[in-house]
């Protein structure tokens, strides 16, 4: 943790209601540093663009007692603080146009976390979305990427869980203070990240900040800012994951999208991203190719389909995939060998293609992609 005098100066500014990233930056630019801001008074603060009576009153209302309470909460919850001046502050995040002045960190951030990919999607996702969120997080984790997501229900949870399952690192970016646990059902997941030293739970918000809907769009810039790119697994037309994708694009990050069912509401947003120019991906190699030199240096661990994909398939999908162990088969032959009705076989084979396990060849012929997955 940074030395206490400087930390108290940061907190004296950032605990003031209404002072966010923009006003913080303006104050520091005018007064030189955080100590200079704290030495100034109400008359001087008002000279800063955007600072009026309400904000000056809020700055003046931050007492030593309030700062002491915040420091006590840090100790109670095992949270450290990184300020933007620190060498350990993530360099990718520092490079965005509105980086958080401080980061509250529960757990640990490592230099290797600079090689990270965001994985985001809908809270109200489908079973397919959960499967793919976890699958891609496993593939990324094995390749050495840190998986960054928002700690929410649905795709975020699947992404964090998938990375942990393969011994990878993961960072959960919260839209509330770290004295809160949200969602409550992810408490054990967050504890595992911290206890096993496999990443961190982070926030830019003061410890007591409640779970408010307005906090989540602003935290999305941190998810993308920490990442080389963002993979959107499932998103409806008005999903917050689309905001993360937009922010990633503005920050110059890659945006990857997994295609979904054409009739699924939670795929409408992802398909819109594809139409807008995002990169459609169905396997890890496509992500690595788009990441250029960084992607070329990553070494995905070879993993069999049986180890990675089969447990997540439906009974019909699993039965059909196992028929393709010897050589490619056409749709009619798959129906004959399995005894499954044609419509179900056609639907299941489409899903296996989307899941990256099968390649469709001309004439409705299907071949197993490989016995090893990357």
N, C-alpha and C positions, 0 to 999 in steps of 0.2 A: 504494500500500500504506500502511496506517496506520503511524504512527510506531513505531519498533522497541520502545521500552520498554513501550508498551501492548500491542503484539502479543505480546511475550514473556510478559506477565502472562496474557493469554488462553490462550496455549499451555501455560503452567505448570498451568493448571486442566484444560484440555480434553484434554491428552495423558495425563492420569491415567486408568488403566483403571477403567471403571465410572462415570465422570462423564459424564453425557449432558445433554440439554437441561433436564430437571427439576431435577437436583441443581445444575447450574450456576446456574439461576435462583434457587434457594433460597440458595445461597452468596452471591450478589451482593446479594440482598435483606437478608441478615443483616449483611454486612460493608460494604455501601455501594457498592462497585465492585470491579473485578477486582484493582486494586492492594491494596485492603483485604483481599481473600481471601488474596492471597499473603503479606501481612504477618502474618496470623494463623498460629497453630500447631495442632498436633494436638489439644490440649485444647479449643481454641476451635472447631475444625472439628466436633468431636463434638457440639456443641450444636445443630447443624443437623439437622433432621429427615431421616432416611434415611442419615446419615453415621455409619458405624460404624468398627470397627478396620480392616477390609479397605480401605475407601475412604480413610481417613486415611493408611494406609500407602502406598496408590497415589499420593495427592497428594504425600506426602513423597518418593516415589521419582523424581519428575520433576526431573531435574538440569539444570544449565545446558548440559551436553554434549548431552542429548537435545533440548533446544530448539535448540541450534546446528545439530544434524543436520537438524531439521525446516526451519529457515531455509535451509540449504544446498540441500535438496530443492526448496524453492520457487524458488530462483534457477535451479537446473539445469533445471527443467521449465517455466520461464516462467510461474509461477503467482503471482497476487496474492491478497490476503486482504481481505475486507470484514467488519467486525464490525457487530453490530446497532446500535451507536451511530452509525455512519457515515451521512452524508446520502445517499450513493450506494447504501446497502442497499435492496433492492427493497421499496417500501412495502406492496405487497400481501402479500408474504411476512411482513413484520414484523407485520402485523395478525392473523395466525393465532394460535391459543392456545399453540402450542409452536414458535416460529420458531427456526431454528438460530442459536446465538450467533455463529458465524462462517461465512462462505462462502469456500471455496477457488475461485478463478476463473481459468481458463485461457482467454484470449480477452478479449472485452469485453462488458460490459453497458451498454445505453443507456437513457435515459429512455423512449424509445418502446417498450421491451420491456414496459412496464406494460400495453400492449394486446396481450395474448397469449392463445393458446388451447392447451390441452394436447391432444395426440392420442396415444392409447395403445391397446394391444391385445395380442393373443397373440403370443408368440414363434413358436409352431408354427401359423402362420396359413395360410390358403388363398391361391391365386393371386388370387382376387377380393378378399381382404382387403388384399393388397399393392397391387393396383391402386387400391383406394379410399383407402387410407392415403396413398398418394402423390398421388392426385387431390385430395383435400380439403386436403392440405398446400399444394399448388400454388394452389388457390383462396384459401386463407387468406393465403398469402404475397403473392399479387397484390393482395389487399384491404388489405394493410398490417399484418396480424397477425404477431407473432413466434410461431413454432410451438415448443412446449415438449414434450419427450418424454424417455424414459429411456435412450436410446442403445443399447438392447438389439437383439437380432436380431428379424426379423419386422416388425410394424407400426411399432415405434419407428424402425427404420432407414428404412423407407419414408417416414415423416413427415419426418424430417430431410432426406432426399434430395429429397423433393418441394419443400420450401421453398427449398432451395439452387438447384434447377433453374430457379426463376422469379426468382432474385435476392432472395429473402426472407431474413429472419433466423430463427435457430433456436437453442435452448438445450437441451443434453443434460445431464440430471441423473444423476450416477453413484451407484452403490451401493458404491463402493470409493474408495480414495484416488487422487489424480490422478497418482501415480507409476506407476500401473497402467494398462493399456489393456485394456478389456473391453467387448465381445468383441474379440479380436485382429483379426478381419477388418474391423473398422470403423476401424482406425487411420487410413487415408487419408481417410475421411469426417470424422473428428474434426480431422485436420490441415487439411482444407479449410475447416472452420468457422472455425478460428483464423487461418490464413494469409490468408484473404480478408476477415477482419474482419466476418464475417457472423453473429456470435453468440458463444457461450461454452460451454465444458465446465465444469460446476460440481459441487462436492461439499461436504458438511458434515464429511466424515471426514478425519482426519489422513492425510498423504501416503502413508504405507506401508500403510494399511489394505487388507487382502486382500479378494478377492471372496468374500463370505459370504452365504448365502441370507437370513440375518436382517437384513442391511442394506437389502434392497430394499423391504420394506413401509414402513420409516420414511422412505425417500427419496421415497415416493409423495406424502407431504404437501407436499413442496417443489414437485413438478410441479404439483399443483393450487393451491398457495399462490401460485405465480408467474402463475397464469392466471385469466382471467375466467370460464372454463368449461372443461370437459373433454369431448372427443369420444371415445367408445369405438367402435372400428371392428370388432373381433372379440374375443370373450372366451369361453372355456369356463366352466363353472359354478364352478370354483375358481381362476380366473385372477387374477393380481395386478392386472390392469386393473380388476377389480371393486372391489378394495380402494381403488384410486385414485379410482374413481367414488364410493364411500362416503365417502371423506375429503373429496372435493370438495363433496359434499352437506352434510356436517357444517360445512364452512367457509363455506357459503352461496354456493358457486359453482354455475353451471348445469351440468347433466349432459345431454349429447347422445349419442344412440345411433344408429348406422347399422344397419338391419335386414340380416339375412343369410339364407342358405338355412335352411329349417325343419328339414332333415335333417342339418345340419352340426353336429358337436359343438362347434366353436369359435364357434357362434352361440347356443348355449343360454344362456350367461351374458348376452349382450347382449339377448336376447329377455326374459329374466327382469328385466333393468333396465327395459325398456319396460313390462312388466306392473306394475312397482313405481312407475311414474310418471315415469321419465326421458323426455326429449323425443325422439321419433323424428324423424330428419332424413334427407333424401335429397339436399339441395342447400344451397349456401351461404346463400341467402336466408332459409331457415328458421332458421339460426343467427343471422344478423344481426337478424331480427325478435325473437328471444328476448332478445337483448342490449340491446334498448331504445335509449336515446339513443346509447350507444357504437356499437352496430351501425348506426344510422342515419347516423353520421358516416363510416363506412368506405366506401371507393370501390373496389369490385372492378373490376379491369381486364377489359374485355370480351374474351373469347377464343373463337375458333371451335371447334366440336366437332371439326373435323378436326385442329386444333392440339393439343387437350387430351385428347380421349377416344379417337379412332379408333386410335392406336397401341397402346392397352391392351386393345382388344377382340379376341375370337377371330375367326377367319375368318368363321364363320357369323354372328356378331353384326354384324360390319362390313358384310357383304353385305346383311343385312336392313335395317340402318340407312340404307344408301345408297338403298334402294328407297323410302324415305319422304321424299325430297327435295321432291317435288311436292305431294302431298296424302295424307291419311290412307288407310290400307288395312286391310281386315279380314284375319283369319288365313288364310282360304282363298285370298284374292288373293295374299298373300305367298308361300304355298306354290306357287301356280301360276306366279308370276313368277320365283321363284328356283329351282324344281325341288328344293328341300330338303324332306325328309319332314316331315309334320305335327308329330310329337312333338318333333323337333329345333327346329322353328320356334317352337312354343309355349314350350319351355324357354328358348330364346335371347331371346324377346321378354320373358319374365318377368325375365331378368337385365338387359335394357336398361331396363326400368322401374325396377328397383332401383338401377341406375347413374345414373339421372337423365337419360337421353338420350331417353326415350320416355314418352309419356303414354297410358295405356289408357283408351279411351272405351267407352260401352255397346255391346254387340253384338260384343265381341272385335275392336274397331277400334282401331288404333294410329296415333298421330300423333307425329311428331318434335317434341320439346318446344320447341326453338328452334334457329335456326342460330347463336345466340350463347349462350355459357354464362357463368353467374356463380357 
